[in-house]
């Protein structure tokens, strides 16, 4: 299996081995690293880390896009969409990934930022102001801000397994029990963003997917970003399961909610997420279009509860943001094997997309993906901080916890 993965990645690497200058479409500029104070020599270490993880069987394929506020400096697609050499090679431009919990920030939080900007959503308001059915058993004390910071007292996941229809799942979601005192302790919860999506729909009068498509994705040129992607795009989707059809979300509760949910369900490409990252690095605007105000970006991405911002995580050192990014860096990960980090201090973003969860005969150690993601973040930051020094100690060289690889 490892030989197959390596052969696949080498076949793709030769097609994208040098940086390109120019623009893709009209919204995604691509620049030479040295023109924005970064080192091509250092950035090449990204390829080495990705290839080591691929050779070890950590993922069937991977996309990475790195950029500064001026544009993309490094974009790669290694491997294939499945473990088979007969599947399609991945590319940052075309391969569509189920981004899992990146949905929380790339869809739900972006919608909340827009509505806060417009004065239509109050962070200190009780959720019941927007969803009158969200009352009883302490639910009336939960605020919008607590949903965003995972301090609502809601459980890690809502119990929707008995719901027979999406409308039934939505009703069940509104009866999710509050298990802790709102505002007291943090518990990472899918229930919070899922309920926040219903708040957004109540305010806007339209489904979450339509609102973010109209206000975020289409204006930024994110043409392959959507919930419930069209069947015509199936051949471009990297699957996360051997039993689900391409384009069906991996998360079970998101499926029960009809494929459009506040915590999961979004599909996107590396290039599309780079468009969003560039807009956020540039204060909520991208060339001719403004998505949100710079004050909204500042408000939602600043730590407010532990290491959490509003909807976003911040870099606590280690994990997928590496050791070099600072406390102002914000981002998120996705269960399927995705991550996006934005460092405003360095004016830097790093996107990694994989379908790590796709089953294979031998279980894949999560340590492989964890090490490679952290390495990529550190390499990108070092290319800014130490542009003349390509020598970086990589976790993927040590292979701790890679179990037989």
N, C-alpha and C positions, 0 to 999 in steps of 0.2 A: 504493500500500500504506500509506504513512504517513497519508493522509487517512482510510482505513478505520480504522486503529488509533485515530486521534484522535476520530473520530466515535463509535467504540465506547466510549472512555473517558469522553467527555462524557455519554453516555447513562447511565452508571453513577454518575458523580460526584454528580449531583443527588440521588440516593437516600440519600447518606450524607455530607452536607456539614456537619453540626454534631455536636459530641460529645454523647453520651447518658449519663445517669446512671441507675444501677440495677444489675441483675444479669441475666446470661444463664444459664439453667439454675440450678444451685445451687453452681457452683464457679468461675465466671468473673465477678468483679465489674468493673463499668465505672464510672469516676469522672470528674468534671470535672477537667481538668488543674490549674486553680488551687487545687483542694482538696488537692492533693498537691505544691504548690510548683512547678508547671510553667506555661508560658505557652501559651495557645491561639494567640496571634498568631504565636509562633515556630514552633509545630508545624504551622501552615498551610503553611510552606515545604516540608514533606514532600510535600504534594500537588503543589506546583509542580515539584519535582524529579522526582517520579514521572511527571507528565504530560509533561515535556520528554523523558524517556527513552522514553515510549510514543509520542509524536509522531515521534521520530526512528527508530522501528522497532526499539528495543532488545529488546522482548519483546511478545508479543501481549496480555498482561495481567499484573497484579501485585497482590499482597496485601501490606499492611504492617500490623503490630500493634505498638504501643508501649505500655509500661506501667511503673509503679513497683510496689513490693511491695504497695501497697494495692489495685491493680487496673489495668485497661486504661484508657489515656487517649486513644488514637488508633487507630482501626482502619478501614482502607480497602480497597476492591476496585476497581481500575481496569482497563478493557479487557475482553477476552474470553478464552475458553479456547484459541482458535486464532486464526490470522490472518484468518479469515472473520468478517464481520459477522453471519453467520447462526448462529454458535456462541454458547454461553451466556455471559452476563456473569459475571465472577468476583466472589466475595464471601468475606470472611474466615470466615464461619460455615460455608459449604457447599462451596466449591471445594477439591477434593482434589489435592494435588501429590505427585509423586514427589520426595521430599526428598533422594535420592541419599546423599551422605556424611554428611548429618545423622543418618542411621541409626547411624553410629559412636557418636554421643553420646546420641541420643534413645532408642536401644534397647540396644546392646551395652554402652556404658559405664554406663548406668543399671543394667543387670543386674549388672555387676561391682561397682558401688557397694553394691548390696543384699547381695550375697554376701560382700563384704569386711566389711560391717557385722555380718553374722551369724557371722563367723569361719569361713566355709566356703571362702573364697578367700584365699590368701596372695599378696601381691604379689611377694615375693622367691622364691617357689617356682618350680622349673623347670616349664615347660609339660608336660613328660613325666610329671610326677606325676599329672596329670589326664587326659592323653592318652598312654598308654604307646606308641602307635604313632608318636608324634612323636619319633623317635630316629634317630641315625645322621647322619653328615656334619655334625656340629656342632649339630644341632637340640636335643640334650639339654642344651645350655648356655643355651638361650633361656629367659628368665623371663617371668612374667606381666606384670611391670612394663615390661619391654622391649617387649612387644606393645603396651601402652597408650601408650608414649612414642615409638613408631616408631623404636626403637633396637635392634631384634632382629637386624639383619643380613639380614633377609628382603628380597626384591626388591619393587619398587613394586607389582607385580601377580602373582598366581599364574598358572601356565600350566595352564589348565583346558580349553583349546579342544578337546582330543581326547576329553574325557570324554563318553560317550554318555548317561549317566543322572545324576541328582543324587547317588546313592550313589557312582558312579564319580568324580564331581567332588570329593566329600568325601574319598575315598581319595587322590586326586591332591593335594588341598590339604595333606594330612599329609606329603607327600613334597616339598613346596616346598623348594628348596635354600637354604641359608644362604650368602649371598654375601659377607658381611662379618663382622667379629668382633663378637659380641653385646655391646651396651653401649658400643661405641666411637663410632659415628657415627650420625646420624639420617638416615633415608631414608623419606619419606612412603610408606606401604605399605598397600594394600588387603588384603594377605595377613595381616597381623597381626590386625586386627579380625575377619577371617573365621575365623581359627584360634581366636581368643578366644571366638567364638560357640560353637565346638565344646567348648571348656573349660566354658562355662556350661551347655551341654546335658548334659555328663558329670556335673557336680556336681548339677544340679537333677533330672535324669532326665526332662526334658521339653524339647520344641523351644523355641528362643529366642522365637519369636513368641507361643507360648502363655504362657511365663513372664512376658514383659513386659506382655502383655495382662492377665494376672491380677494382677500385682504393681504395675503402674504405670498403664496406660491406663484400665482400668475404674475403679479407685479414684479417679482424678483426673477422671473424666467425659470422657475423650478418646474419644468415641464413634465418630469417623470416622478413627481412627488405626489402621493395620493393615498387615501384609504381605499380599500377594495379596488386595486388596480384592474384595469381592463384586461379581459382574456387575451386581447391582441398583444399584450406585453408579456405573456406567460414565459416565452422563450428567453426573456431577459432577466427573469427573477431567479435569484439564488435561493433554492428551497431550504427550509429548516426542518423538514420532516419527510419521511418516506411514505407517509399515508395521507398527508394533506395535499390538495391540489395547489399548484403555483398561484400565489396571490391570496391564499387564505392565511390569515394571521395565525401565528404560532400560539399566542396566548389564549387559553380556553375561555376566560371571562370576556375577553374582547370579542371572541366568536359569539358567545351567548348574547352580547349586546349588539350583534348584527355586523360586526367588523369595524364599526366606528366607535371608539372609546377614548376617554381622556388619558388613559394610562398606557395604551398599546394599540397597534393597528395601522400605524403609518408605514408606508414603503417609500424608499428614496434611494438616490444614487450619491456617490461621493461628490460629484460636481454640483449637484443641487444643494446639498448641505453646505458646500463651500460658499455658495451664493448667500445662504442665510448667515453663515459665520462672518463673511465680509460685511454684510449690512450691520451686524451687531458690533463689529470692531469699528465701524465708521459711524457710531452713534445712532444706529437705527435707520440709516439711509444707504442706498446703493445707486450711485450715479444719478439718474433722473427721477428716482422714486424714493419716498420716505415711508417706512413701514410703521415705526414708532418714534417717539421723541428720544433725544439723548438722555433726558431726565428719567424716562421710563426704563431705559437700559440700565442706568445707574441704580435706580431704586430696586429693580428686580434682581440684579446680579451682585448686590452687596450683601455680605453675611448679615443675617438677622436672628438666627437661632442655631447656636453651635456652629457647625461648618456649613449649614444650609443657608442659601439665599431664598428668594421667593420663586419656588419651582425649580431653580437651578441648585446643583451642588457647587461647592467651592473646593479648591485643592487643599487637602489637609496634609499633603506630602506623602508620596508613595502611590500605590494603586495605579489606575490608568492615566493619571496626570503626571506620574513620575515624581522625581525629587527636586527638579529645578524650578518648576512653575511656582509662582508665589500665591499668597492668600487671596489675591484679587482675581486669580484665574477661576473661571466658572465653566461648568459643563455638565455632562451626564453620561451614563453608560446604558446599554441595553442588554437584556438577558441573552439574546441570540448571538452576541459577540460583537457589539458595536460601541463606539464611544465618540464623543466630540468634546474638545476642550478649547477654550478661548482665553488667552492671556492678554488683558488690555495693557499691562505694564510693558510687555515686549511687543505688543501689537501683532500677536501671533495666534494662529489657530492650527489645530491638529485633529484630523478626522480619520478614524480607522473603522472599516466595515468588514465583518466576516459573517459567515453562517456556521460558526463554531459548533452549534448544537445539532447540526445534521448528523444523525446516527451513523456509526460505522462498526465493523466487527469488533475492533478493540476500542474500549472507551478512551476518550481523549482527555488527558490531564488538563484541567483548567489553568494550571501553572504556565503552560506554554503560551497561551494567549495573554495571560496576565503579564508575563515577563516581556513579551514583544510589545504590547501596548505601552507599558511603562518606558521601555527602551526608546520607542519612537518619540514619545513626548520629551524625554531627556535629550535625545539627539537634536530635535527641532529647537529646543531652548538653547542648547549648546551652540548651535549654528548661528544664533544671535549673540550669545554672551562671549563665546570663544571662537570667532570665525577663522582664526589662524591655527587652531589646534584640533585636528581630527581624532585625537586619541581619547576615546571614551570607553569606560568599562561598561560592558553590556551584561545584563542579567541573562540574556539568551546565550552568552558564551559559557556561563557557569552551569546552566540547565538544572538548577536545583528543583526537585519535585517533578521532573519531566518523566520519571518512572520508566526506565528502560530505553530512553531515547538518547 
